[in-house]
Amino acid sequence: MAKSSADDEELRRACEAAIEGTKQKIVLSIRVAKSHGIWGKSGKLGRHMAKPRVLALSTKSKGQRTKAFLRVLKYSTGGVLEPAKLYKLKHLSKVEVIANDPSGCSFTLGFDNLRSQSVTPPQWTMRNIDDRNRLLFCILNICKDVLGRLPKVVGIDIVEMALWAKENTPTIPKQTNLQDGVPVAATVTESDMKVTVERELVSQAEEEDMEALLGNYLMGIGEAEAFSESLKRELLALEAANVHAILESEPLIEEVLLGLEAATNCVDDMDEWLGIFNLKLRHMREDIESIETRNNKLEMQSVNNVSLIEELDKLLERLRVPSEHATCLTAGSFDEAHMLQNIEACEWLTGALRGLQVPNLDPSYANTRAVKEKRTELEKLKTMFVRRASEFLRNYFASLVDFMISDKSYFSQRGQLKRPDHADLRYKCRTYARLLQHLKSLDKNCLGPLRKAYCSSLSLLLRREAREFANELRASTKASRNPTVWLEASTGSSQSSHNADTSSVSEAYAKMLTIFIPLLVDESSFFAHFMCFEVPALVPPGSVANGNKDGNANDEDDDDDLGIMEIDENDGKAGKNSADLAALNESLQDLLDGIQEDFYAVVDWAYKIDPLRCISMHGITERYLSGQKADAAGFFVDEACHQIERNERNLRQMGVLSYIPRFATLATCMEQYIPGQSRDLVDHAYTKFVSIMFVTLERIAQTDPKYADVFLLENYAAFQNSLYDLANVVPTLAKYYHQASEAYEQACTRHISMIIFYQFEKLFQFARKIEDLMYTITPEEIPFQLGLSKMDLRKMLKSSLSGVDKSISAMYKRLQKNLTSEELLPSLWDKCKKEFLDKYENFAQLVAKIYPNESIPSVSEMRELLASM
């Protein structure tokens, strides 16, 4: 018989190495197989997925007490034993041998402290009955000697156990009273077999019959050796009788052998036939597989052909040029009635060109000859259409203006001042607005000549209207015909002319401003969008006055150019908008250049009548421009807001943002120069500025959460410092000053809390755990909770407060490290010390309440330490 693993000293040493450090002694170690059985189904042992394990019985002595354990060890990847589970034998309630296992080597151990009793306990399987009995007897002996009780035993044959006990009594160790922590071996006696059986294997009557039967022999149940010898002799007699019976039945055996030979021949023939059939079936199977392979290839080829035809149809549809669009693009009319067809043709051409580009076309098609030829054909169509449309629009603009100039009813006439009206002109131009948009998408360069042609034609019309209006205005204004001479000596005849009323001259100038400035603004805005400049829809009306040079006529050197340079570069298209703005300013210069001569003429006429009237005309110009600059100021505010927003697209920001001090300078200038009636406008500008400043500040801070609070507190502090004086006199700025102050305090609190918690994390985390538990349990129970014992408190205090001066110095250095504004450091350090003292005082109160006998540094000592640093 193979040596039992229970006697394997190497296994015992491996187990002792696995539990080294636990102060436990190995009593018995044995190899087993672990599985989970299928309960309630007969004939199924449930050894599926059996895993090798080692069961080790161990004891641990502590004074006069001895504890017993059952350890389960498993093999790691390297074949080294490592602990898997630990059971206390004091909880062992039942030992049950699996009845469905005919070998009798499988059993389960039931423990009364398992969390879920509904889960099937693991099933342990031994190599043989001897190993099983050896383990179970050792468990029972330890339970009896160490614990003073025995678990219930179910499914073990009493006779078999008794016989085995007699034969193996000298070799079975059991755990007795320990001497100096060393287990003492003893033999198993019949008294050790008094175990509780939950379910009897035989009835009472059967047991009595069995005892009577055993009594017929020479020994009782205790004479195991004699009983075994008797059984061996009876077994030999039975075997001899069986051999004799076999020899007597030789004729029958010969007949059986003949029958077996005949059957063997039949089986050989059958095997030959089956081999033939198998060969034919293999050939048929190969033929079928070959046919299936060919069919699959044909099906795949058919599917691919269908998909290819569909793709080619789609490509051909893209490459096809509809005849109606081709006719319209090459020889169509541009009359108003045919504009819808022209627009549809342009849309188709734009889509077709875009569809032949790589993002919208499969790259595998992009370099094919058909696609290249079709792209060339579409480019030719585009060039031809753009040339025809450009030529038509140039002639159309010139013909419209020539028609209006030739009709005198459009202009002022003698005795009748005519306000210019361009509604009909714009209506006719709008008919071709969509055509211009498509021309821009097809060929941007074609718009340059069209813009010049439009400006040239409309400039003639505007100058003619201004000249006729100015002439009739001078003719219809009643004023002295004799120029006033102010530097010569006064005469009686001229004294009356000095007193003549010349206010009508100023009124005439104001009337010309009122009529023509809005007209020029509207024309500039219409031109910008009709000619597809990418600029905002609203153009401030006051800004155009300088483009007319009418303000300069009164010696006012205002350098604005139609307000176009104030327009913001929206939507991240800075470079593109800048180019469009430059082109638009150049075109507007062509459009409005020369019209200022008629304003000069009116001023010169007024000067000849009364030179002092130029002063009142200067005031008229100032009032007109100030009334118009409200809208222009809106563009300035929007531009500044977008400048602020662009800060968040920069790289990581550190320190005070540049727009904080710049805003303070701007606010100071605005308060010095604004007139009293513009208070609401300035307050609205302040609101817009500061709102976008704070929003942008928060967004920039979120890009780097680690330094967000430092960044916020520095900028909010800079905002308060720079606007302190203005906030005392401007209510709107005072509101935002208080808002910045609140945000600064919040950022300081967060940053200081983070620094304190980083340096004294264990200390205040311990306090937080205590505070959380005080909502659910009484203070007296807290020292008995896991991690909150007095020992844990001492360990935490030792790690957190030993060298507290160094920790506080590190806290100061960490506060100083990330700060770029050194002037904020003293106040922040004072806040940090106060916050730390508050937290520590709260912690000291908790310790005094929960651990009254434990001593910690007092709050006063900590305050003195902080004050000295």
Secondary structure as GFF3:
##gff-version 3
##sequence-region A 1 869
A	DSSP	three_ten_helix	5	7	.	.	.	ID=ss1
A	DSSP	alpha_helix	9	18	.	.	.	ID=ss2
A	DSSP	beta_strand	25	35	.	.	.	ID=ss3
A	DSSP	beta_strand	51	62	.	.	.	ID=ss4
A	DSSP	beta_strand	65	75	.	.	.	ID=ss5
A	DSSP	beta_strand	81	88	.	.	.	ID=ss6
A	DSSP	three_ten_helix	89	91	.	.	.	ID=ss7
A	DSSP	beta_strand	92	97	.	.	.	ID=ss8
A	DSSP	beta_strand	106	111	.	.	.	ID=ss9
A	DSSP	beta_strand	123	125	.	.	.	ID=ss10
A	DSSP	alpha_helix	129	142	.	.	.	ID=ss11
A	DSSP	pi_helix	143	147	.	.	.	ID=ss12
A	DSSP	beta_strand	152	154	.	.	.	ID=ss13
A	DSSP	alpha_helix	158	167	.	.	.	ID=ss14
A	DSSP	three_ten_helix	169	171	.	.	.	ID=ss15
A	DSSP	three_ten_helix	190	193	.	.	.	ID=ss16
A	DSSP	beta_strand	196	197	.	.	.	ID=ss17
A	DSSP	alpha_helix	204	215	.	.	.	ID=ss18
A	DSSP	alpha_helix	224	248	.	.	.	ID=ss19
A	DSSP	alpha_helix	250	319	.	.	.	ID=ss20
A	DSSP	alpha_helix	323	331	.	.	.	ID=ss21
A	DSSP	three_ten_helix	336	338	.	.	.	ID=ss22
A	DSSP	alpha_helix	339	355	.	.	.	ID=ss23
A	DSSP	alpha_helix	363	366	.	.	.	ID=ss24
A	DSSP	alpha_helix	369	406	.	.	.	ID=ss25
A	DSSP	three_ten_helix	408	410	.	.	.	ID=ss26
A	DSSP	alpha_helix	423	430	.	.	.	ID=ss27
A	DSSP	alpha_helix	433	442	.	.	.	ID=ss28
A	DSSP	three_ten_helix	444	446	.	.	.	ID=ss29
A	DSSP	alpha_helix	447	476	.	.	.	ID=ss30
A	DSSP	alpha_helix	492	498	.	.	.	ID=ss31
A	DSSP	alpha_helix	503	530	.	.	.	ID=ss32
A	DSSP	three_ten_helix	541	546	.	.	.	ID=ss33
A	DSSP	three_ten_helix	551	554	.	.	.	ID=ss34
A	DSSP	three_ten_helix	564	566	.	.	.	ID=ss35
A	DSSP	three_ten_helix	570	572	.	.	.	ID=ss36
A	DSSP	alpha_helix	574	592	.	.	.	ID=ss37
A	DSSP	alpha_helix	596	609	.	.	.	ID=ss38
A	DSSP	alpha_helix	613	645	.	.	.	ID=ss39
A	DSSP	three_ten_helix	646	649	.	.	.	ID=ss40
A	DSSP	alpha_helix	659	673	.	.	.	ID=ss41
A	DSSP	three_ten_helix	676	678	.	.	.	ID=ss42
A	DSSP	alpha_helix	679	702	.	.	.	ID=ss43
A	DSSP	three_ten_helix	705	707	.	.	.	ID=ss44
A	DSSP	alpha_helix	708	722	.	.	.	ID=ss45
A	DSSP	alpha_helix	724	727	.	.	.	ID=ss46
A	DSSP	alpha_helix	731	759	.	.	.	ID=ss47
A	DSSP	alpha_helix	761	773	.	.	.	ID=ss48
A	DSSP	three_ten_helix	779	784	.	.	.	ID=ss49
A	DSSP	alpha_helix	790	801	.	.	.	ID=ss50
A	DSSP	alpha_helix	804	817	.	.	.	ID=ss51
A	DSSP	three_ten_helix	822	824	.	.	.	ID=ss52
A	DSSP	alpha_helix	825	850	.	.	.	ID=ss53
A	DSSP	alpha_helix	859	868	.	.	.	ID=ss54
###
